[in-house]
Amino acid sequence: MLGNKRLIMVALIIPILVIFAAGGTYLDQMAEIDHKVKKIEVLSNEMFYLNTKIDKLRELVAPLILRMFSYHKAGNVYEVMYRGVVVWKGDLNSLNITYTVKGVGQVRITYENGDVVARFEGRPYSYELESTWDKDAQYFVDSVVSELLDLEDAYNEDEMERNILRSEVKMALYNPMLAFFLASPLISIAAEVLLLKRLGRKMLDTYLQALRNPYILLPTIAVYAVFGYLTISFHLGNLLPIHVFTVLFALLAIPSLAAPIIYYYEEIATSPFEVKKVRNLMGRST
């Protein structure tokens, strides 16, 4: 008889272990989210550094690029050239074009008050074109533009990786395991209620009375509220150490563990065999 009661007690403990072990696996996924969010921060800092360097190099090379534009008259029309290559031809009065210099930006070329003027859009640089272009700066400009293109590629790669990570972190909010993780303490209590109900109304009432005890109920509600709030906040980017969630998750197992503890004291500790064993031990000690 006592052996059966101990088996029942084990049966009460097993659902708690299974449910909390299954829900606890989500802590590993939270650790991955933590890693991804930190990687996003690293990528954002790196992108800021790259963007700052790109802007400085563009500021450095922009005035020299303008000097690589030139124009001259070819027959009845005028030609605008970049590095000696024709990029426009026609009547000067209709000149109003935009030329994209890869890696640097857009250059607008217009005819103003008898002069052909080139200026970078969004930058305070302008230059009146001449019939020749600055060949001496060509090597320096090429090296800077090459570096700019490499930096832009690195920036774009970081941005793509960051967007993927942000999407993965956002999708974690819709992970079914998150819902199970949050509900595990409640599911565990529900499982204990169902098992105790099969053992008799008296045992169930004792357990429910224990759960309603303010010394158990109020701390449980408070811990669960903090647990739920911090878990959702974590998925919104407010990181906390994973061990915080581990501790809170473990504390929420206490209401469930009350069931096998109550069963032990009600059915096993007070059984004649156990009482006799305790008396024998006390007798030996004296």
PESULTA-V310023 format. One record per helix or strand. SS is the DSSP state (h for helix, s for strand). FROM is the first residue (numbers start at 0). TO is the last residue. Records with the same first field share a line. If there is no record, write none. Layout:
SS->FROM-TO + FROM-TO
This chain:
h->1-23 + 25-65 + 91-93 + 137-173 + 175-198 + 200-211 + 213-234 + 241-250 + 253-267 + 271-284
s->68-73 + 76-81 + 84-89 + 95-100 + 104-111 + 114-119 + 125-127 + 129-129
